[in-house]
Amino acid sequence: MSDVSEDDNEISFSVKFLGRVEVVRPEGLQILTQAAQILKTPDGDAKNKVQKKSKVYLFLSMSGIDVLENKTKYMLYTCPLSSVSFCGVLPSSPKVFGFLAKHPAADMYHCYLFQSKKFSHVLVSIIGDAFQASKKEVKTRGGRDLIVEALRHKNKVLQNENAELKRMLAQSK
């Protein structure tokens, strides 16, 4: 699911990129839901959306979130963590998650939507943790390492999931 590079202090995730949509507000599940609806409509608001539906790598570091095309490693988007204003999982589609970020040069916001078969909640949590850690890093210029903290969190979530699956397996016997 992910790779950790100690030299670069980043984590990468392989996910499906559903697209990018210009949005009117920088926060809220309602905005994520509206963006997902725009991407689902065939013609939709064509000038405000970029639809890819391709496998990408999300690279998360203290500096930001980078979206790279899987095969070519071409950088599709880069979003500094300071520009990210919201991230969440769609309530209606638990495999779909996204984040909202301010455009670096213009006064506009975009919603980036992705799909992960099993780990949407974990990815949103890690992005949120990275955002919080980057804010603390700016304030204190110290603290825990982002990678260690993100991996601890992911490990805890996966251990809980594993325990639940073991419990369900024991009950089925």
C-alpha positions in Angstrom: 0.0 0.0 0.0 2.7 2.5 0.9 6.4 3.1 0.8 8.4 5.1 3.2 11.5 6.9 2.2 13.6 7.8 5.2 15.8 10.2 3.1 12.9 12.3 1.8 10.6 11.9 4.9 7.6 11.1 2.8 5.0 8.4 2.5 3.5 7.2 -0.8 0.2 5.6 -1.5 -1.1 4.0 -4.7 -4.7 5.1 -5.3 -7.1 5.7 -8.2 -7.4 9.4 -9.1 -11.0 10.3 -9.8 -10.4 13.9 -10.7 -10.1 17.5 -9.7 -12.9 20.0 -9.5 -13.0 23.7 -8.8 -15.1 24.4 -5.7 -16.7 27.4 -4.2 -15.8 26.9 -0.5 -12.6 25.5 1.1 -14.2 23.0 3.5 -16.9 20.5 4.3 -18.2 17.1 3.4 -21.0 18.8 1.4 -18.3 20.3 -0.9 -16.7 16.8 -1.4 -20.1 15.3 -2.2 -20.9 18.0 -4.7 -17.5 17.6 -6.4 -18.0 13.8 -6.6 -21.4 14.4 -8.2 -19.9 16.8 -10.8 -17.3 14.1 -11.7 -20.0 11.5 -12.0 -22.0 13.5 -14.6 -20.8 12.9 -18.1 -20.9 16.5 -19.3 -21.1 18.2 -15.9 -19.4 21.5 -15.5 -16.6 20.7 -18.0 -14.6 23.9 -17.5 -14.3 23.4 -13.8 -13.3 19.7 -13.7 -10.3 17.6 -14.7 -11.1 14.0 -14.8 -8.4 11.4 -15.0 -9.6 8.1 -13.5 -6.1 6.7 -13.5 -3.8 5.0 -11.0 -1.6 7.6 -9.2 0.8 7.8 -6.3 0.0 10.2 -3.5 3.2 11.4 -1.9 2.7 12.9 1.5 5.5 14.9 3.2 5.9 17.7 5.6 6.0 20.1 2.6 2.8 18.9 0.9 0.9 16.4 -1.1 2.1 15.5 -4.6 0.0 13.5 -7.1 2.1 11.6 -9.6 0.9 9.6 -12.6 1.7 5.9 -11.9 3.4 4.8 -15.1 5.3 8.0 -16.2 5.8 9.4 -12.7 4.7 12.7 -14.2 3.7 15.3 -11.5 0.0 16.0 -12.0 -0.5 18.3 -9.0 1.4 19.5 -6.0 -0.4 21.0 -3.0 1.5 22.5 -0.1 0.1 21.3 3.3 -0.5 24.9 4.2 -3.0 25.2 1.3 -5.0 22.1 2.3 -8.1 23.2 4.2 -10.2 20.0 4.5 -9.9 16.3 3.9 -12.5 13.5 4.4 -14.2 10.3 3.2 -17.5 10.5 1.3 -20.2 9.2 3.6 -22.1 7.7 0.6 -19.0 6.0 -0.8 -16.5 4.9 1.9 -13.9 4.0 -0.7 -13.8 7.6 -2.0 -11.8 10.3 -0.2 -10.6 13.7 -1.1 -9.1 16.9 0.1 -9.6 20.6 -0.6 -6.8 23.0 -1.3 -6.3 26.6 -2.3 -4.7 27.2 -5.7 -1.2 28.6 -5.2 -1.5 31.5 -7.6 -5.2 32.2 -7.9 -8.0 32.9 -5.4 -9.8 29.6 -6.0 -10.1 26.2 -4.4 -10.0 22.7 -5.9 -11.2 19.4 -4.6 -9.0 16.4 -5.4 -10.9 13.0 -5.3 -9.4 9.6 -5.0 -10.5 6.0 -4.5 -8.8 3.4 -2.3 -10.4 -0.1 -2.0 -9.6 -0.6 1.7 -7.7 2.4 3.2 -9.7 5.6 2.6 -10.2 6.3 6.3 -6.6 5.6 7.0 -5.3 7.9 4.3 -7.6 10.8 5.4 -6.4 10.3 8.9 -2.8 10.4 7.9 -3.3 13.5 5.7 -5.0 15.1 8.7 -2.2 14.1 11.0 0.4 15.4 8.6 -1.4 18.7 8.4 -1.5 18.9 12.2 2.1 17.9 12.5 3.1 20.6 9.9 1.3 23.2 11.9 3.1 22.1 15.1 6.4 22.0 13.2 5.9 25.6 12.1 5.1 26.7 15.6 7.7 24.7 17.5 10.3 23.7 14.8 10.5 20.3 16.5 8.3 17.5 17.7 7.9 14.0 16.5 8.8 12.8 13.1 5.9 12.8 10.7 6.7 9.4 9.2 7.0 7.6 12.6 3.7 9.2 13.7 1.8 8.3 10.5 3.1 4.7 10.6 2.2 4.3 14.2 -1.3 5.5 13.4 -1.6 3.3 10.4 -0.3 0.3 12.4 -2.9 0.8 15.1 -5.7 1.0 12.6 -4.6 -2.1 10.9 -4.1 -4.0 14.2 -7.7 -3.1 15.1 -8.9 -4.3 11.7 -7.0 -7.5 12.1 -8.4 -8.1 15.6 -11.9 -7.6 14.3 -11.3 -10.0 11.4 -9.9 -12.6 13.7 -13.0 -12.2 16.0 -15.3 -12.6 13.0 -13.4 -15.7 11.8 -13.6 -17.3 15.3 -17.4 -16.6 15.4 -18.0 -18.2 12.0 -16.4 -21.5 13.1 
